[in-house]
Amino acid sequence: MLFPTVEFAIFFSLVLPLSWALMPRPHAWKPVLLAVSYAFYAAADWKFCLLLGGITVGNQIAARAIERVGGGETLAGRAICAGAVVGDLAVLGVFKYYSFFVDEINGTLAGAGLGLPLPLATIALPIGVSFFTFQAISYVVDVKRGTLAPAPLIDVGLYLSFFPHLVAGPIVRAREFLPQLEKPRDPAKVAVGAGVVLIAVGLIKKVAIADVLAREVVDPVFAVPEAYASADVLLALYGYSAQAYCDFSGYTDIAIGLALLLGVVFPQNFDRPYHARTVGEFWRRWHMTLSRFVRDFVFIPLGGSRGGRWRTMRNLVIAFTIVGLWHGAAWGFVLFGLAHGLYMAVESQLRGRWPRFPTWARWLVTYHFLVLAFVLFRAPDLDVARTLVGQLAQSGPATLWAPLPVLLTLAVVGSHLLPPRPLDALRERVEAASVAVLAPAMVVIILLVAATIPSQGVPPFIYFAF
Amino acid sequence: MATETLPNSDTDPRARGSARQAILLVILVGLGLIVFAGDSVRNAGEELDDGPVKTMVLAVGHPAGWVADTLPFAPIADEVTGWISSDEDLGTAGGGFNAPAGTGGETGAATARIPPEAFGSERAPLRSLLVTGDSMSQPLDAVLARRTAGTGVSTRRDAKVGTGISKTGVVDWGRLATTQIAERPADAVVVFLGANEGFPMPIGGRDVECCSPAWVAEYATRTRAVIEAYRRGGAKRIYWLTLPAPREAALAKITGVVNDAIRVAASGFGAPVQIVDAAELFSPGFRYRDALQVGGRGRLVRDPDGIHLNERGAEVLADRLLVRLRRDFVLEG
């Protein structure tokens, strides 16, 4: 059930009043919200609910066991936590990476004249598995670290399955979500204006910008780069930077907005990422909840930047290769992460000299690195990526340079370079408008956005695949 | 226990409204959308697969559609927002499956069997290729376009994701085929379609459910109408692909009868209309399998969803199609 669909609109229209009606009675509200979230997930495939339930119960058993053995500082506590994390990663490994690795291992072994010890098979990828397994890890590790007490099973179940963030994030940490379940949300303190504005902005970003750029420019060029010359390829590369941002941040805007209407606050996930003057800064502005997860659970445990120049560089490369692999089981994602890690490793060594360059030069270099690295992220395979980059040197007519994709790309990237204050002030004024203004405005926006949807419907969000 | 306090609605400065206002807003937006686009809710519901979600959407969609049909606002909204629609206008195209009898509707009534034409033994150059279908045609269309790049072939990719022969609400393939070939004539057409089938089809004034003989016959008749639309538009060859067996048994049943219908529909045209048996290639004996021997070793050829081909599967199929194309046409390079 995608957010920008009729079925989700009806689903949410039923859930919202039900949720607030039951809110004063947590013993009724929590099971109902849990059931509703599982029903939302079952709309994709009911069998995936078994996996989600299994992850929930497994991590809750581990969290309780850590508490029972005296906490995460004891040897037993550490062992239980490690076991739970390994279990979560094993689930991710089997469902997300098995096919990729077994295919690659098969290729290597066949080259050496050996047989394959594992069955060559594809496994259905449960939607959102990368998000809820990471959230489960965050829960059990926070309990181990003593920053969170084990919560009741129903709270943990609701934390992992809460439908606004279930399938594509943001990756909400347990210690951000669980305290919000400790007492009923106050029905007199709901961020109605902020929620509605986020939902409207998210719809526009996804349907009226990202999908239009994909249709008009990005998909044709990435599908058959041989058919396009440098001007079109460049437009597709810049266009993809705008599309990827609008697609993913559009999803999280809607998710955060829906949660706000239900009285729950999620962390921010994007903050004008193309404003960044370094790749490190980009990752503090792009998919911020993933970046801090990797920082807290991979980079810092590896030693962070404490072990000297080479260890810092090594840790950055490892952490960002994992970020790449988290996005999907393909060499393109691995190389995307590796490229970011290597670039940031170099960046970390230039920390003193880099700021001496003019701001515009630092921005230009950073943005173009990001645009080029996105080729590895978007291309269906490395051959297509290579061909596409090669086409940058191919002269020929510009066939895709219509005003709409050019303006949309410029508007998206340009909006990140504007000073934030006027835009924030405008947003705050809209958020403060009354329901009598917001409701008709929302109707008009939905009608206009819906008119841009092709007859086949809304394509899935890019991050649904992760 | 140190619990990090993070923003929540108790401390969020944006939390200036109330739950009552949130609910009121959702109700008002819902009412507005019913008045201006209630028919879209009904149409969306009718396109969904059977199940609780469809029931929920239609429970709202039928009354919403009635309201929109009764009031004059939905056509006004369509008129006002029509200029930003990204769809081709199929409204005047002939060959629609549900048009009145005598105008191409009741497909079989107006669609006479066209005998195979003789093209002579000389192969003509392939100048234009249309690769179309539903999501099954992706990524085959891109692989074929890449493989034919530099051979003098202009390859048009036109995937209509989520559509089917047995569902006409979103795209009527009878009309679409007519429009596709009229807008940009193609020497050859590759069709890979059938992953979203099994919807009831109206025959003689009543809906016939999948997968009775009457349903299969109607599916074959509609498929034949699409083939004829391409032929009338000047396509010299049409390559219609059968569907590999999907992993799920319930889907496999529908896919099996769709393949039967395709085989019947494409028969009798001779060389101009050819079946490319992707079903046998990827699922011998119509039994699902993930992998094939490719280049002397086992490789995965199916997507994890158990329905579609992955990139490598599409490459295998494109190679098979290229053999046919080179046999029937002259390709440069």
Interface residues (C-beta under 8 A of the other chain):
Chain A: M1 T5 V6 E7 A9 I10 F11 F12 S13 L16 P17 W20 M23 A43 S99 D103 N106 G107 A110 L116 L120 A121 T122 I123 A124 L125 G146 T147 L148 A149 R175 E176 P179 Q180 R185 D186 P187 A188 K189 V190 A191 V192 G193 A194 G195 V196 V212 R215 P220 A223 V224 P225 E226 A227 L260 L261 G263 V264 V265 P267 P380 D381 V384 T387 E431 A432 V435 L438 A439 P440 M442 V443 I446 L447 L448 A450 A451 T452 I453 P454 S455 Q456 G457 P459
Chain B: M1 A2 T3 E4 T5 L6 P7 N8 S9 D10 D12 R14 A15 R16 G17 S18 A19 R20 Q21 A22 I23 L24 L25 V26 I27 L28 V29 G30 G32 L33 F36 A37 S40 V41 A44 G45 L48 V53 M56 V57 V60 G61 A77 T81 G82 I84 S85 S86 D87 P139 D141 A142 A145 R146 A149 G150 T155 R157 K160 V161 G162 T163 V170 V171 R247 D290 A291 G296 R297 G298 R299 L300 R302 D303 P304 D305 G306 N310 E311
